[in-house]
Amino acid sequence: FHGQQVFRVSMRHYLCFALSLAGFCAVNAVRPDTSDSQAAAPDPDFLSGVKVSAQKAAEGAVQVTNKISDGIHKDTTDTLHTSKIDLPEAEKQQEDILQQLEEPSETGGHLATADVTHTALAKMLGLELNKPGDLQAFTSNIILNGSLCLILTLLFPPLLRRFPRVYLESSRGISSAVESSNPFAWVSASLGLSADEINKIVGLDQAMLLEFTNLCTRILLLISIPAVMLLCPLHFFYGDGEASKVGDKLSYFGIGNVSRGSWICWVHSGAVWYVVITLQRMLFFAQQRFLELRAAWLFAMQPPRSTTLLVSSIPDHFCTDAAFMKVMSLLYPDSVASAFIVKKTRKLQKLLVPVQDVKKELAKTELAITSREKEALLTRLQDLRSAAEQERERIVHAVDEDNKEDVGKAGCALRMLSSFPGNQTVDLPWELHQKTKDLDTDDKQKANQDFSTESTFLQKQRNKSLYSNCGFVTFKSRRSADTALVQGHVSPDSHEFIFSSPPAPNDVIYDDLQSEPLAALVSATFGSSLLVLLFVFFLTLVVAVKTIVNLSSDYILRHWWGGSPDSLHASPLGIALDGYLGSLVLTMVMSMVPSVLLVIFCSFFSLKSSAFAQAKLQNWYFLFLTVFVILVTAIRNNVFLFAEGVLHTPSLLVARLAICLPSTTHFYLNFICIQYVDHIKNLIRPVNLLKFCYKSFVEGFAEEEAKKFSEPEDQTYNGIGSRCARFSLIMVMAITFCTISPLIGLLAIIYFILCRAVYGFLIVFSETQKPDLGGVFWVDLLRHVSLGSLIFITLMIGVLYERAATSWPAFIAAGSFIPWIVGHLRRESLHWSSLSVARISMSEEHENLKETLGSASTEDNQDQAPGGGRCSAYRQLELMPQDEHFD
């Protein structure tokens, strides 16, 4: 029945239907609830059911028993068939609820039931409203998570001694730092490493990720300690006890204990300025420090990466190796060492896949097969290799023929067309026009004579079955490459000859570079549509999981604890379970998002390298976390309806944040605490350990082979992109609630100290080398924290406007946008992506900086592929000769 109803309505109404139905299940199966009974929904099919449920909840007549649960389910089913309410009436009731949302509550720090009906969705997602008994739940949560962290921490030293190959990367030669009888030697070894030392060992990206935890700790110490020492006593002693009137002890030290019209609002308006100025100053100083590390990273970069540039959007008439090399040589005389166009080799790659499969099968079963079976496999292998070699020779032969044809025409045709009077048939690079416009008369006459035969060179179309429009150009010196990168575009059309820094040679995804521009655009558009759909249907998934968890929780309490539903959820076990499950569900569902995002990115977007995929994941995952963890209480039931309402009435955002977020601060306290266990669990590396044990003890592989099989760790949830997004989320969350609930800052400080210890050990001592982009993730981390602080400013403007006796505290808080804008733009103006002209001029004088950094330079690490090995040049391996490629 439910499935039939789903497919009868539109996408928008289906979403509302699914959310409300899941809400009914959660409410009727777990406990009576009055906060989500009036949730607005525009679908006429289930609006009457919402109305009936709301009336029952308001009268206090809902009793959670199996009999009533079955009766309400039947009543809900009947109303789905008999509802006579039309859409205009539904929309009118929705607007009435919105009007209730924007009206101030009469109960001070705690909202009346009518004012929080819009948080039904947040309730289903696990974001409980602040209520009496939260202190007991929070205490239970601290004890539970602390006990789990302690158990896992004590379990780690024996595992480290028993399985050193899982937890120590012996190739780096630093394992002796943790090989000690002290069970906590790993902590001191992790915390004792500086950013410079980590940079030399694992690269700048990982070093700056750990430095970000130190930065967040310093910022929160400067913000949270004064907030706890100043605001907590003010809330407790001079807040007029609004929280004590409803028995909410956990809110005694928060703004929920402050009555309307209190003079404390003036203190908060000044606190907003202090937080914004402190945050922006610390971010700016951190970025300045990063610039020095970035410059050293660029100086220490080794060839070929330091002397190579990736060129995209190359015009069709230059898309052969000879023509591309010629045009680069004319642009940069005596500076270019080599240049090539990326070839389209997807057919060849498909032929190589079975070759590798047969080789693996032959190596795996060599001792367990007969000579006849082995001979059959070798024959098949030879046939497959012959087919692949024929395709490779075809591509190489075609490229050679094109080069022979173009090498004699490229230079003359370029000179001729740049000087021939009135010839504007083809757009030439501006630099070429400047270098060839002053030809003498003889050259012009010769060019004019050869025009009929050689002008076709620039008119021909690219062989789209063989050549892409991307290529790599390698310069003879680092200084030439840096100059070309800083110089930028060489064509009047900004969409031609686009220079960029390449990824590490072994990290290049040549298949993405082979995509046609139009096909890549269509694919990216489709991928973007999938991301939008993910936003739309993500809430349905979360609500479904939350409903299942609520039903499981109710079953556990009934059959293991016994008693009535009310007594169950009022018991210590029920309170602890409710507080723990709310954060656990959201954490569990959010952990699945990176996997979905990476599938979409890798399938529909041109990423060029796996490191770029992680960078894209960081930005999108942070957006998801911000929307569905921090802002979800204000969104109600649809992200896009919420965005549409905010665009139509911007003040609605301020009103919703001011009403919704302060009433859910206890949830975020529990949310941060549950993250402790998640990070300590990563220290154990359970998945890697199980893989290693299976290969080593079950299949009998040597430890070295088992180690290769177990690495790397999951790059969706435990990749650097996901880690950065989660770190920045906690920082934004701590900043957002640092004044209305100062205790959250202390929990965040513990969080970042824990992350620094755990990931300092994992990244440096345990995990394999990852491709390095030289600080791209760091820049996005700072940008995310800076932009996330806008939520804090907007929230405090709304809170002070609602609670203060006058509007002046809100206006003073709004003035903090000025230091935010100044600080944000000042930091963004710092040029970090490449060396400045002044640094380029000194680059040759600082060539000895590589020796200062030591033999284990960062670029030595950057060129390492995830599976090991080093690539000495940018090249497509499938085009290499047969013996060199296969063997």
MOHUNOR-V514087 format. One line per field, one symbol per residue. ss: DSSP state (@ for helix, = for strand, . for the rest). burial: + if it has 24 or more other C-alpha atoms within 12 Angstrom, else -. Layout:
# MOHUNOR-V514087
ss: ???
burial: ???
This chain:
# MOHUNOR-V514087
ss: .@@@@@....@@@@@@@@@@@@@@@@@@@@.............@@@@@@@@@@@@@@@@......@@@@@@@@@@@@@@@@@....@@@@@@@@@@@@@@@@..........@@@@@@@@@@@@.........@@@@@@@@@@@@@@@@@@@@@@@@@@@@@.@@@@..@@@..@@@.......@@@@@@@...@@@@@@@@.@@@@@@@@@@@@@@@@@@@@@@@@@@@@@@@@@@@...@@@@@..@@@...@@@......@@@@@@@@@@@@@@@@@@@@@@@@@@@@@@@@@@@@@....@@@=====...@@@..@@@@@@@@@@@....========..@@@@@@@@@@@@@@@@@@@......@@@@@@@@@@@@@@@@@@@@@@@@@@@@@@@@@@@@@..@@@@@@@@@@..........@@@@@@@....@@@@@@@@@.@@@@.@@@@.......=========..@@@@@@@@@@..........====...@@@=.@@@@...@@@@@@@@@@@@@@@@@@@@@@@@@@@@@@@@@@@@@@@@@@@@@...@@@@@@.@@@@@@@@@@@@@@@@@@@@@@@@@@@@@@@@@....=@@@@@@@@@@@@@@@@@@@@@.@@@@...@@@@@@@@@@..@@@@@@@@@@@@@@@@@@@@@@@@@@@@@@@@@@.@@@@@@@@@@@@@....@@@@@@@@.........@@@@@@@@@@@@@@@@@......@@@@@@@@@@@@@@@@@@@@@@@@.........@@@@@@@@@@@@@@@@@@@@@@@@@@@@....@@@@@@@.@@@@@@@@@@@@@........@@@@@..@@@..@@@@@....@@@@@.=.....=......@@@..@@@@@.
burial: -----------+++++++++++++++++++++++++++++++++++++++++++-++----+++----+--++-++---+----+----+--++--++-+++-++-++++++++++++++++++++++++++++++++++++-++---+--++--++--+--+++++++-----+-+++----+-++-+++-+-++++++++++++++++++++++++++++++++++--++-+++--++++++-+-+++++++++++++++-+++++++++++++++++++++-++-++++++++++++++++++++++++++++++++++++++++++++--+++++++++++++++-++--+--++--+--------------+---+--++-+++-++--++--+--++--++-++++++++++++-----++++++++--+-------+--++--+--++-+++--+---++++++++++++++++++++++++++----++++++++++++++++++++++------+--+--++--++++++++++++++++++-++--++------+--+++--++++++++++++++++++++++++++-+++-++++++++++++++++++++++++++++++++++++--+---------+++++++++++++++++++++++++++++++++++-++-+++--+---------+++++++++++++++++++++++++++++++++++++++++++++++++++++++++++++++++++++++++++++++++++++++++++++++++++---++++++++++-++--++--++-+-+++++--++--+---+--+--+--+++++++++++---++-+++++++--------
